[in-house]
Amino acid sequence: MKQYIRLSVECANEEMADIVMAFLADYPFETFDTTPHEVGLRLDAYILVEAWCECRTEALKAIAEYGEVSAEEQMEDENWNETWERESFAPIAIDDSFLIRAAHHDPAEGDVRDIIIAPRMSFGSGHHQTTRMMCRLIRELCSGGRVLDVGCGTGVLSIAAVHCGAEHVDAVDIDPWSVDSAQEAAALNNMTASMEIILGTVEAVEGRTYDMIVANINRNIILADLDRYLAALNTPSRLLLSGFLQEDMADIREACQVRGLRYVTHREEDGWIAMAMER
């Protein structure tokens, strides 16, 4: 059975919690959760014990200015997510377009489209600003065809893309737990014929091409893999990017434009950015 470390960080406010989360996303943390706690927020971040031993000193140094570590607790992975899903995961409405919910929640009403997930305490639960903004961009810009979801997590963006007309979605993630969760979500939404969930990075789909790529990851991975995204994009096509902060937008936009992509639009929420480029 896997053993995890739960790192708890006390942050003064949501902005500080977001900054800490962004720093920790550069390390192999698998899931994040925030809860109101005394003055401010408590951010809980989960990472395998072995991975934590390798990056502990560097990670703690990176976040020292933005929050105070209150606990490092070792725990098994079979109970903590189940408790969180039952007690803390609430449905998320995205405008009048989507309702992100677990199977035990009431279904959406009217023209709102259900996105039923098996939540795993990750960005893909829909509670994070970047997930909501990316769903909005998919609703506005997806025009069918083939879509690649890089770092798919629980599969929210893949399901949103199918709802918005995508003929097929390849979804990749390096975390086996996320792959299992996304596969379960595909089944819950009756989309197994339209979605292929793949364990790995964008390199796992080398040779395939797409009409849209969505990547809600972080600044460093986006910049490192940008050429791979370009190699997989059809002409014309769109690239939707998120998982980075406002101060990173200029660098990412410039890197895209140098490679021949054109800026379309962006959304900003609480300092987080979701940006659309096109070829």
C-alpha positions as CSV (number, residue, x, y, z in Angstrom):
1,M,0.0,0.0,0.0
2,K,1.3,3.5,-0.9
3,Q,2.4,5.7,1.9
4,Y,1.8,9.5,1.5
5,I,3.0,12.6,3.3
6,R,0.3,15.2,4.0
7,L,2.0,18.6,4.1
8,S,-0.1,21.2,5.8
9,V,0.7,24.9,5.2
10,E,-1.0,27.8,7.0
11,C,-1.5,30.7,4.6
12,A,-2.7,34.2,5.4
13,N,-5.2,34.3,2.5
14,E,-6.3,32.6,-0.7
15,E,-3.7,34.5,-2.8
16,M,-0.8,33.2,-0.6
17,A,-2.3,29.6,-0.7
18,D,-2.4,29.8,-4.5
19,I,1.2,30.9,-4.7
20,V,2.3,28.1,-2.4
21,M,0.3,25.6,-4.5
22,A,2.0,27.0,-7.7
23,F,5.4,26.4,-6.1
24,L,4.6,22.9,-4.9
25,A,3.2,22.0,-8.3
26,D,6.8,22.0,-9.6
27,Y,7.4,19.0,-7.3
28,P,5.7,15.6,-7.5
29,F,2.8,16.5,-5.3
30,E,-0.2,14.6,-6.5
31,T,-3.2,16.4,-4.9
32,F,-4.1,19.6,-3.1
33,D,-7.0,20.8,-0.9
34,T,-7.7,24.1,0.9
35,T,-9.9,24.7,3.9
36,P,-10.6,27.8,6.0
37,H,-8.5,27.5,9.2
38,E,-8.3,30.0,12.0
39,V,-6.9,33.1,10.3
40,G,-6.6,32.4,6.6
41,L,-6.5,29.1,4.8
42,R,-4.8,25.8,5.4
43,L,-3.4,24.1,2.3
44,D,-2.9,20.4,2.4
45,A,-0.6,18.9,-0.2
46,Y,-0.1,15.1,-0.7
47,I,3.0,13.5,-2.0
48,L,4.5,10.0,-1.9
49,V,6.9,9.4,1.0
50,E,9.8,8.5,-1.3
51,A,9.3,11.6,-3.5
52,W,9.1,13.8,-0.4
53,C,12.4,12.6,0.9
54,E,14.0,13.6,-2.3
55,C,12.6,17.1,-2.6
56,R,11.7,18.1,1.0
57,T,14.5,20.6,1.7
58,E,14.1,22.4,-1.6
59,A,10.3,22.5,-1.5
60,L,10.2,23.9,2.1
61,K,12.7,26.6,1.1
62,A,10.6,27.5,-1.9
63,I,7.4,28.1,0.1
64,A,8.9,29.6,3.3
65,E,8.1,33.2,2.5
66,Y,4.4,32.5,1.7
67,G,3.2,30.1,4.4
68,E,4.0,28.3,7.6
69,V,4.2,24.5,7.7
70,S,2.0,23.3,10.5
71,A,2.3,19.5,9.9
72,E,4.0,16.7,8.0
73,E,1.9,13.6,8.5
74,Q,2.5,10.2,7.0
75,M,-0.7,8.4,6.0
76,E,-2.0,5.6,3.8
77,D,-3.9,6.4,0.6
78,E,-7.0,4.3,1.1
79,N,-9.0,6.4,3.5
80,W,-8.2,10.1,3.2
81,N,-9.6,10.7,-0.3
82,E,-12.8,8.8,0.5
83,T,-13.4,11.0,3.5
84,W,-12.7,14.2,1.6
85,E,-15.0,13.1,-1.3
86,R,-17.8,12.3,1.2
87,E,-17.4,15.3,3.5
88,S,-15.8,18.1,1.5
89,F,-16.4,17.7,-2.2
90,A,-19.4,19.9,-3.3
91,P,-20.8,20.3,-6.8
92,I,-19.4,23.2,-8.8
93,A,-21.6,25.2,-11.2
94,I,-19.7,26.9,-14.0
95,D,-22.0,29.7,-15.2
96,D,-25.1,28.1,-16.8
97,S,-23.0,25.6,-18.8
98,F,-21.6,22.8,-16.6
99,L,-22.2,21.2,-13.3
100,I,-19.2,19.3,-12.0
101,R,-20.4,16.8,-9.4
102,A,-19.8,13.3,-8.0
103,A,-22.2,10.4,-8.8
104,H,-24.0,10.8,-5.4
105,H,-25.0,14.4,-6.1
106,D,-28.2,15.5,-7.7
107,P,-28.0,15.8,-11.5
108,A,-27.9,19.1,-13.4
109,E,-31.2,20.7,-14.5
110,G,-32.3,22.4,-17.7
111,D,-29.6,22.9,-20.3
112,V,-26.7,22.7,-17.8
113,R,-24.4,19.8,-18.8
114,D,-23.3,17.3,-16.2
115,I,-19.7,16.5,-15.7
116,I,-19.7,13.5,-13.3
117,I,-16.3,12.7,-11.8
118,A,-14.6,10.4,-9.3
119,P,-12.9,13.3,-7.4
120,R,-9.3,12.8,-6.2
121,M,-8.5,16.0,-4.3
122,S,-6.8,17.5,-7.4
123,F,-7.1,20.6,-9.6
124,G,-9.5,18.5,-11.7
125,S,-12.2,18.6,-9.1
126,G,-13.4,21.9,-10.5
127,H,-12.8,23.8,-7.4
128,H,-9.7,25.5,-8.8
129,Q,-9.9,28.7,-10.8
130,T,-7.9,27.3,-13.7
131,T,-10.3,24.4,-14.2
132,R,-13.3,26.7,-14.3
133,M,-11.6,29.1,-16.7
134,M,-10.5,26.3,-19.0
135,C,-14.1,24.9,-19.1
136,R,-15.3,28.3,-20.2
137,L,-12.7,28.5,-23.0
138,I,-13.5,25.0,-24.2
139,R,-17.2,26.0,-24.3
140,E,-16.4,29.1,-26.4
141,L,-13.7,27.7,-28.7
142,C,-14.1,23.9,-29.1
143,S,-15.4,23.3,-32.7
144,G,-15.3,19.5,-32.8
145,G,-12.5,17.3,-34.1
146,R,-9.8,15.6,-32.0
147,V,-8.7,17.0,-28.7
148,L,-5.7,16.2,-26.5
149,D,-6.0,16.8,-22.7
150,V,-2.5,17.0,-21.2
151,G,-2.4,16.4,-17.4
152,C,-6.1,15.3,-17.4
153,G,-6.4,14.7,-13.7
154,T,-10.0,13.6,-13.0
155,G,-11.0,14.1,-16.7
156,V,-13.1,17.3,-16.3
157,L,-11.7,19.1,-19.3
158,S,-11.9,16.0,-21.5
159,I,-15.6,15.5,-20.6
160,A,-16.3,19.2,-21.2
161,A,-14.7,18.9,-24.6
162,V,-16.9,16.0,-25.6
163,H,-20.0,17.9,-24.4
164,C,-18.9,20.8,-26.6
165,G,-18.6,18.6,-29.7
166,A,-15.2,17.0,-29.7
167,E,-15.3,13.8,-31.7
168,H,-12.6,12.1,-29.7
169,V,-10.4,13.1,-26.8
170,D,-7.0,11.6,-25.9
171,A,-6.3,12.3,-22.2
172,V,-2.8,11.8,-20.7
173,D,-1.5,12.0,-17.1
174,I,1.6,10.7,-15.4
175,D,-0.3,9.8,-12.2
176,P,-1.8,6.2,-12.3
177,W,-4.4,7.4,-9.8
178,S,-5.5,10.2,-12.1
179,V,-5.7,7.8,-15.0
180,D,-7.9,5.5,-13.0
181,S,-10.1,8.4,-11.9
182,A,-10.4,9.7,-15.5
183,Q,-11.3,6.3,-16.8
184,E,-14.0,6.0,-14.1
185,A,-15.3,9.5,-15.0
186,A,-15.5,8.5,-18.7
187,A,-17.7,5.5,-17.7
188,L,-19.9,7.6,-15.4
189,N,-20.5,10.0,-18.3
190,N,-21.1,7.3,-20.9
191,M,-18.1,8.6,-22.9
192,T,-15.8,5.6,-23.0
193,A,-16.2,5.4,-26.8
194,S,-15.1,9.1,-27.1
195,M,-12.2,9.1,-24.7
196,E,-8.9,7.3,-24.5
197,I,-7.1,7.7,-21.1
198,I,-3.3,7.2,-21.4
199,L,-0.7,6.9,-18.6
200,G,2.3,9.1,-19.6
201,T,3.3,12.5,-20.8
202,V,2.5,14.2,-24.1
203,E,5.2,11.9,-25.6
204,A,2.8,9.0,-25.1
205,V,0.8,10.3,-28.1
206,E,3.7,11.2,-30.4
207,G,2.6,10.9,-34.0
208,R,-1.0,11.7,-33.4
209,T,-2.4,15.1,-34.3
210,Y,-5.2,17.2,-32.9
211,D,-7.5,20.1,-33.6
212,M,-7.3,21.4,-30.0
213,I,-4.9,20.8,-27.2
214,V,-5.7,21.7,-23.6
215,A,-3.0,21.7,-20.9
216,N,-3.8,22.8,-17.4
217,I,-0.4,22.0,-15.7
218,N,2.2,24.6,-14.7
219,R,4.5,27.1,-16.3
220,N,7.6,25.0,-16.3
221,I,6.0,21.9,-17.9
222,I,4.2,24.1,-20.5
223,L,7.4,25.7,-21.6
224,A,9.3,22.4,-21.6
225,D,6.7,20.7,-23.7
226,L,5.6,23.5,-26.0
227,D,7.4,22.1,-29.0
228,R,5.7,18.8,-28.5
229,Y,2.4,20.5,-28.5
230,L,3.2,22.3,-31.7
231,A,4.2,19.0,-33.4
232,A,0.8,17.6,-32.5
233,L,-1.3,20.5,-33.6
234,N,-3.2,20.5,-36.9
235,T,-3.6,23.6,-39.1
236,P,-5.8,25.3,-38.1
237,S,-6.0,24.4,-34.5
238,R,-6.2,25.9,-31.0
239,L,-4.0,25.6,-27.9
240,L,-5.5,26.3,-24.5
241,L,-3.1,26.7,-21.6
242,S,-3.5,27.2,-17.9
243,G,-2.1,26.4,-14.5
244,F,0.2,29.5,-14.3
245,L,0.0,32.9,-12.7
246,Q,-0.5,36.3,-14.2
247,E,3.2,37.1,-13.9
248,D,4.1,34.1,-16.1
249,M,1.7,35.0,-18.9
250,A,4.1,37.2,-20.9
251,D,6.8,34.5,-21.0
252,I,4.4,31.8,-22.1
253,R,2.6,34.1,-24.7
254,E,6.0,35.1,-26.2
255,A,7.2,31.5,-26.4
256,C,4.0,30.6,-28.3
257,Q,4.2,33.6,-30.6
258,V,7.8,32.9,-31.4
259,R,6.6,29.5,-32.6
260,G,4.0,31.0,-34.9
261,L,1.0,30.8,-32.7
262,R,-1.4,33.7,-32.5
263,Y,-3.0,35.1,-29.3
264,V,-6.8,34.7,-29.2
265,T,-7.9,35.6,-25.7
266,H,-7.3,34.9,-22.0
267,R,-9.2,34.8,-18.7
268,E,-7.9,35.8,-15.3
269,E,-9.3,34.8,-11.9
270,D,-7.5,35.6,-8.6
271,G,-4.2,36.0,-10.4
272,W,-4.5,32.7,-12.3
273,I,-4.5,32.7,-16.1
274,A,-6.1,30.6,-18.8
275,M,-5.0,31.6,-22.3
276,A,-6.0,30.6,-25.8
277,M,-3.6,30.6,-28.8
278,E,-4.3,29.4,-32.4
279,R,-2.4,28.2,-35.4
